[in-house]
């Protein structure tokens, strides 16, 4: 047997021993275990009718963990983020000119959420580090909305000013919510969250994201889809206006003419 064959044989034996040792270590350590979420929501569809004054969604869930999973020193934390359909929102800044307030500057956010609710069981700063919160955009002030290219010449300070104005505008309409006591743990693993939906919520697809934290780290996340839609006569007029605008306009003109004719007959003086 030549030296080259001997060296090659020794290399094969070393590789086989390394593979065998790795398999033994994996079998001894066992499969990696981690916490997981099991969640549900009270209703996946919100129907808007003529007498709709708002709704409340109840999200509930539990944390499942294997017996071999290490215990968390600070327990678990839950963050729930509900996002509505994205839409363009224009924010304007007024200035006084000769005693008259007029719009001088405007900023259009191209992908602002029509609804945004962020709920947690305790203050966000106690749940995770600033870097973690920033990376997952957890918090109203951590949202990064896109803006129109035509207004890209605005300074960073002006952009921040308009971003804060957008947050104030949406919060005043109860469309943006941040509640750091909105999630309640009923036990060490069972939790629930109540999400208030205002009367003027936009229609479309919504997404609820549930995030599980432990000792400052993100352990698991899950998403639940829901929908807000109009029903009855509101759905008919909405569908006509968006899908058949010409027919909707003709019907609106006819209705106005007929209403005016009927009013002239009813209130006609002799």
FENCORGI-V49448 format. One record per residue. N is the residue number from 1. PSI is psi in radians with two decimals (* if undefined). OMEGA is omega in radians with two decimals (999 if undefined). Layout:
N/PSI/OMEGA ; N/PSI/OMEGA
This chain:
1/2.23/-3.12 ; 2/2.85/3.12 ; 3/-0.62/-3.14 ; 4/-0.72/3.13 ; 5/-0.65/3.13 ; 6/-0.79/-3.14 ; 7/-0.72/3.13 ; 8/-0.68/3.12 ; 9/-0.74/3.13 ; 10/-0.66/3.11 ; 11/-0.71/3.12 ; 12/-0.70/3.12 ; 13/-0.71/3.14 ; 14/-0.71/3.13 ; 15/-0.76/3.13 ; 16/-0.72/3.12 ; 17/-0.67/3.14 ; 18/-0.76/3.12 ; 19/-0.76/-3.14 ; 20/-0.72/3.13 ; 21/-0.67/3.12 ; 22/-0.75/3.12 ; 23/-0.68/3.13 ; 24/-0.69/3.12 ; 25/-0.71/3.11 ; 26/-0.70/3.14 ; 27/-0.61/3.13 ; 28/-0.71/-3.11 ; 29/-0.51/-3.11 ; 30/2.95/-3.13 ; 31/2.63/3.14 ; 32/2.26/-3.13 ; 33/2.59/3.11 ; 34/2.80/3.10 ; 35/2.67/3.09 ; 36/2.84/-3.11 ; 37/2.48/2.97 ; 38/1.99/-3.00 ; 39/2.85/3.07 ; 40/2.94/-3.14 ; 41/2.60/-3.03 ; 42/-0.60/-3.10 ; 43/2.25/3.12 ; 44/-0.09/-3.13 ; 45/2.29/3.04 ; 46/2.07/-3.12 ; 47/2.21/3.14 ; 48/2.08/3.10 ; 49/-3.03/-3.08 ; 50/-0.47/-3.12 ; 51/0.42/-3.12 ; 52/2.17/-3.13 ; 53/0.22/-3.11 ; 54/2.96/-3.12 ; 55/2.94/3.09 ; 56/2.17/3.08 ; 57/2.45/3.11 ; 58/2.04/3.09 ; 59/2.37/-3.10 ; 60/2.77/-3.14 ; 61/3.11/3.13 ; 62/2.69/3.10 ; 63/2.11/3.12 ; 64/2.32/3.13 ; 65/2.56/3.11 ; 66/2.74/-3.12 ; 67/-0.44/-3.11 ; 68/-0.14/-3.14 ; 69/2.37/-3.11 ; 70/2.58/3.12 ; 71/2.51/3.13 ; 72/2.28/-3.06 ; 73/-0.69/-3.08 ; 74/0.24/-3.11 ; 75/-2.77/-3.09 ; 76/2.72/3.04 ; 77/2.55/-3.13 ; 78/2.33/3.01 ; 79/2.23/3.13 ; 80/2.19/3.12 ; 81/2.07/3.11 ; 82/2.14/-3.11 ; 83/2.33/3.09 ; 84/-3.11/-3.11 ; 85/2.48/3.13 ; 86/2.55/-3.09 ; 87/2.88/3.11 ; 88/2.28/3.14 ; 89/2.25/-3.14 ; 90/2.26/3.09 ; 91/2.28/-3.11 ; 92/2.57/3.08 ; 93/2.21/-3.13 ; 94/2.57/3.08 ; 95/2.60/-3.13 ; 96/2.14/3.10 ; 97/1.97/-3.11 ; 98/0.76/3.09 ; 99/0.04/-3.14 ; 100/2.24/-3.14 ; 101/2.13/-3.13 ; 102/2.75/3.09 ; 103/2.17/-3.12 ; 104/-0.82/-3.12 ; 105/2.61/3.10 ; 106/2.70/-3.13 ; 107/2.21/3.13 ; 108/2.08/3.05 ; 109/2.10/-3.00 ; 110/-0.46/-3.02 ; 111/0.64/3.12 ; 112/2.45/3.11 ; 113/2.39/3.06 ; 114/-0.37/3.09 ; 115/2.39/-3.14 ; 116/2.08/3.13 ; 117/2.25/3.13 ; 118/2.01/-3.09 ; 119/2.55/3.11 ; 120/2.94/-3.11 ; 121/-0.20/3.07 ; 122/3.04/-3.10 ; 123/2.44/-3.09 ; 124/-0.62/-3.13 ; 125/-0.37/3.09 ; 126/-0.25/-3.07 ; 127/-0.76/-3.08 ; 128/2.95/-3.14 ; 129/2.87/3.13 ; 130/-0.68/3.13 ; 131/-0.71/3.12 ; 132/-0.76/3.12 ; 133/-0.69/3.12 ; 134/-0.73/-3.07 ; 135/-0.53/3.13 ; 136/0.14/3.12 ; 137/0.86/3.13 ; 138/1.87/-3.09 ; 139/2.49/-3.11 ; 140/-0.70/-3.11 ; 141/-0.08/3.14 ; 142/0.15/3.11 ; 143/2.44/-3.13 ; 144/1.59/-3.09 ; 145/2.50/3.10 ; 146/2.62/-3.14 ; 147/2.86/-3.13 ; 148/2.49/-3.10 ; 149/-0.49/-3.09 ; 150/-0.27/-3.11 ; 151/0.35/-3.10 ; 152/-0.20/-3.14 ; 153/-0.14/3.12 ; 154/2.55/3.13 ; 155/2.93/3.13 ; 156/-0.69/3.13 ; 157/-0.68/3.13 ; 158/-0.69/3.10 ; 159/-0.77/3.13 ; 160/-0.67/3.13 ; 161/-0.79/-3.14 ; 162/-0.59/3.09 ; 163/-0.76/3.09 ; 164/-0.61/3.10 ; 165/-0.66/3.08 ; 166/-0.77/3.13 ; 167/-0.76/3.13 ; 168/-0.71/-3.13 ; 169/-0.78/-3.11 ; 170/-0.58/3.10 ; 171/-0.64/3.13 ; 172/-0.45/3.10 ; 173/0.10/3.13 ; 174/0.45/3.09 ; 175/-0.35/3.03 ; 176/2.18/-3.05 ; 177/2.37/2.96 ; 178/1.97/-3.08 ; 179/1.90/-3.10 ; 180/0.20/2.99 ; 181/0.42/-3.07 ; 182/-0.19/3.10 ; 183/2.30/-3.11 ; 184/2.25/3.04 ; 185/2.09/3.10 ; 186/-0.35/3.05 ; 187/-2.94/3.14 ; 188/-0.39/-3.08 ; 189/-0.37/-3.07 ; 190/2.28/-3.10 ; 191/2.85/3.10 ; 192/2.69/3.12 ; 193/2.41/3.12 ; 194/2.21/-3.06 ; 195/2.00/3.14 ; 196/2.19/3.13 ; 197/2.06/-3.09 ; 198/2.94/-3.07 ; 199/-0.54/-3.08 ; 200/0.58/3.10 ; 201/2.45/3.13 ; 202/2.65/3.11 ; 203/2.72/3.12 ; 204/-2.95/-3.12 ; 205/2.38/3.11 ; 206/2.79/3.11 ; 207/2.25/3.07 ; 208/2.13/3.12 ; 209/2.19/3.14 ; 210/2.19/-3.07 ; 211/2.28/3.14 ; 212/2.17/3.10 ; 213/2.61/3.04 ; 214/2.20/-3.11 ; 215/0.64/3.08 ; 216/-0.03/-3.10 ; 217/2.56/3.07 ; 218/2.09/-3.08 ; 219/-0.66/-3.08 ; 220/2.75/3.08 ; 221/2.62/-3.11 ; 222/2.64/-3.11 ; 223/2.48/3.09 ; 224/2.27/-3.13 ; 225/2.52/3.05 ; 226/2.96/-3.04 ; 227/2.46/3.01 ; 228/2.15/-3.08 ; 229/2.71/3.11 ; 230/2.69/3.11 ; 231/2.84/3.06 ; 232/-2.46/-3.09 ; 233/-0.59/3.11 ; 234/-0.71/3.11 ; 235/-0.65/3.13 ; 236/-0.86/-3.14 ; 237/-0.65/3.12 ; 238/-0.75/3.14 ; 239/-0.72/3.10 ; 240/-0.76/-3.09 ; 241/-0.58/-3.08 ; 242/-0.57/-3.05 ; 243/-0.52/3.13 ; 244/1.18/-3.05 ; 245/-0.60/3.14 ; 246/-0.82/3.10 ; 247/-0.69/3.12 ; 248/-0.73/3.12 ; 249/-0.73/3.12 ; 250/-0.79/3.13 ; 251/-0.65/3.13 ; 252/-0.70/3.12 ; 253/-0.77/3.13 ; 254/-0.76/-3.14 ; 255/-0.69/3.14 ; 256/-0.72/3.14 ; 257/-0.79/-3.13 ; 258/-0.72/3.13 ; 259/-0.71/3.11 ; 260/-0.68/3.12 ; 261/-0.76/3.12 ; 262/-0.67/3.12 ; 263/-0.67/3.12 ; 264/-0.59/3.12 ; 265/-0.76/-3.08 ; 266/-0.64/-3.07 ; 267/0.32/3.13 ; 268/2.31/3.13 ; 269/2.48/3.11 ; 270/*/999
